[in-house]
Amino acid sequence: MKVFENPVKEERIWFSEYMYHMCRNEGFYTRGDNEEYCTLLCFVDDNAPTPQNIATAAQDILDHSDTDLTIESIMQLITKECTRCVYSIGEKEA
């Protein structure tokens, strides 16, 4: 197999709509009010899904939910359900 030589860029994005559906499907955010929930969704809209930001969102969900899941488990759910990777291929260097 030949190694792919063009530069590859990966960008991770997330969507507040997907966060909304994940929270509904998992029964999260049962102890939060509308303002707190909107703050979470705006955080997703306004920030990149870095590991620190995913942890911040997961902690907020944990603080406002009746769940036995760990923050790490919620982070995994966020990554699986709310984020996507977008790839772009650059020109091969001469």
C-alpha positions as a Markdown table, in Angstrom:
| # | Residue | x | y | z |
|---|---|---|---|---|
| 1 | Met | 0.0 | 0.0 | 0.0 |
| 2 | Lys | 1.3 | 3.4 | -0.9 |
| 3 | Val | 1.2 | 6.1 | 1.8 |
| 4 | Phe | -1.1 | 9.0 | 0.9 |
| 5 | Glu | 1.2 | 12.0 | 0.4 |
| 6 | Asn | -1.1 | 15.0 | 0.1 |
| 7 | Pro | -1.6 | 16.9 | 3.4 |
| 8 | Val | -4.8 | 16.0 | 5.1 |
| 9 | Lys | -6.6 | 18.4 | 7.5 |
| 10 | Glu | -9.2 | 17.2 | 9.9 |
| 11 | Glu | -11.7 | 19.6 | 11.5 |
| 12 | Arg | -14.2 | 18.5 | 14.2 |
| 13 | Ile | -17.5 | 20.3 | 14.3 |
| 14 | Trp | -20.6 | 19.9 | 16.5 |
| 15 | Phe | -24.2 | 20.9 | 16.4 |
| 16 | Ser | -26.6 | 22.2 | 19.0 |
| 17 | Glu | -29.5 | 20.5 | 17.3 |
| 18 | Tyr | -27.7 | 17.1 | 17.8 |
| 19 | Met | -27.0 | 18.0 | 21.4 |
| 20 | Tyr | -30.7 | 18.8 | 21.9 |
| 21 | His | -31.7 | 15.4 | 20.5 |
| 22 | Met | -29.0 | 13.5 | 22.5 |
| 23 | Cys | -30.2 | 15.1 | 25.7 |
| 24 | Arg | -33.9 | 14.2 | 24.9 |
| 25 | Asn | -33.0 | 10.6 | 23.8 |
| 26 | Glu | -30.8 | 10.0 | 26.9 |
| 27 | Gly | -33.2 | 11.7 | 29.4 |
| 28 | Phe | -30.6 | 14.3 | 30.3 |
| 29 | Tyr | -31.1 | 17.9 | 31.6 |
| 30 | Thr | -34.1 | 17.0 | 33.7 |
| 31 | Arg | -32.9 | 19.3 | 36.5 |
| 32 | Gly | -32.1 | 22.3 | 34.4 |
| 33 | Asp | -34.4 | 25.2 | 33.4 |
| 34 | Asn | -34.9 | 26.6 | 29.9 |
| 35 | Glu | -32.3 | 29.4 | 30.4 |
| 36 | Glu | -29.6 | 26.9 | 31.6 |
| 37 | Tyr | -30.5 | 24.6 | 28.7 |
| 38 | Cys | -30.3 | 27.4 | 26.2 |
| 39 | Thr | -26.9 | 28.4 | 27.7 |
| 40 | Leu | -25.6 | 24.8 | 26.9 |
| 41 | Leu | -26.9 | 24.9 | 23.4 |
| 42 | Cys | -25.4 | 28.4 | 22.7 |
| 43 | Phe | -22.1 | 27.2 | 24.1 |
| 44 | Val | -22.1 | 24.5 | 21.5 |
| 45 | Asp | -23.0 | 27.0 | 18.8 |
| 46 | Asp | -20.3 | 29.5 | 19.9 |
| 47 | Asn | -17.3 | 27.1 | 20.6 |
| 48 | Ala | -15.3 | 24.5 | 18.8 |
| 49 | Pro | -15.6 | 20.9 | 20.1 |
| 50 | Thr | -12.2 | 20.8 | 21.7 |
| 51 | Pro | -11.6 | 18.1 | 24.4 |
| 52 | Gln | -11.9 | 20.9 | 27.0 |
| 53 | Asn | -15.2 | 22.2 | 25.6 |
| 54 | Ile | -16.6 | 18.7 | 25.3 |
| 55 | Ala | -15.7 | 18.2 | 29.0 |
| 56 | Thr | -17.4 | 21.5 | 29.8 |
| 57 | Ala | -20.6 | 20.5 | 28.1 |
| 58 | Ala | -20.5 | 17.1 | 29.6 |
| 59 | Gln | -20.0 | 18.5 | 33.1 |
| 60 | Asp | -23.0 | 20.9 | 32.6 |
| 61 | Ile | -25.2 | 18.0 | 31.4 |
| 62 | Leu | -24.0 | 15.9 | 34.4 |
| 63 | Asp | -24.8 | 18.9 | 36.8 |
| 64 | His | -28.3 | 19.2 | 35.4 |
| 65 | Ser | -29.3 | 15.5 | 35.0 |
| 66 | Asp | -30.3 | 12.5 | 37.1 |
| 67 | Thr | -27.9 | 10.0 | 35.7 |
| 68 | Asp | -25.3 | 7.5 | 37.0 |
| 69 | Leu | -23.1 | 8.0 | 34.0 |
| 70 | Thr | -19.6 | 9.4 | 34.4 |
| 71 | Ile | -18.4 | 12.6 | 32.8 |
| 72 | Glu | -16.2 | 10.5 | 30.6 |
| 73 | Ser | -19.2 | 8.5 | 29.4 |
| 74 | Ile | -21.2 | 11.6 | 28.6 |
| 75 | Met | -18.1 | 13.0 | 26.7 |
| 76 | Gln | -18.1 | 9.8 | 24.6 |
| 77 | Leu | -21.8 | 10.2 | 23.9 |
| 78 | Ile | -21.3 | 13.8 | 22.9 |
| 79 | Thr | -18.5 | 12.8 | 20.6 |
| 80 | Lys | -20.5 | 10.0 | 19.1 |
| 81 | Glu | -23.9 | 11.8 | 18.8 |
| 82 | Cys | -23.0 | 15.5 | 18.4 |
| 83 | Thr | -19.8 | 15.8 | 16.5 |
| 84 | Arg | -18.6 | 15.1 | 13.0 |
| 85 | Cys | -15.2 | 15.2 | 11.3 |
| 86 | Val | -14.7 | 17.2 | 8.1 |
| 87 | Tyr | -11.7 | 16.4 | 6.0 |
| 88 | Ser | -9.9 | 18.5 | 3.4 |
| 89 | Ile | -7.1 | 17.4 | 1.1 |
| 90 | Gly | -4.4 | 19.9 | 0.2 |
| 91 | Glu | -2.0 | 19.9 | -2.7 |
| 92 | Lys | 1.0 | 17.6 | -2.5 |
| 93 | Glu | 4.2 | 19.5 | -1.9 |
| 94 | Ala | 6.8 | 19.3 | -4.7 |
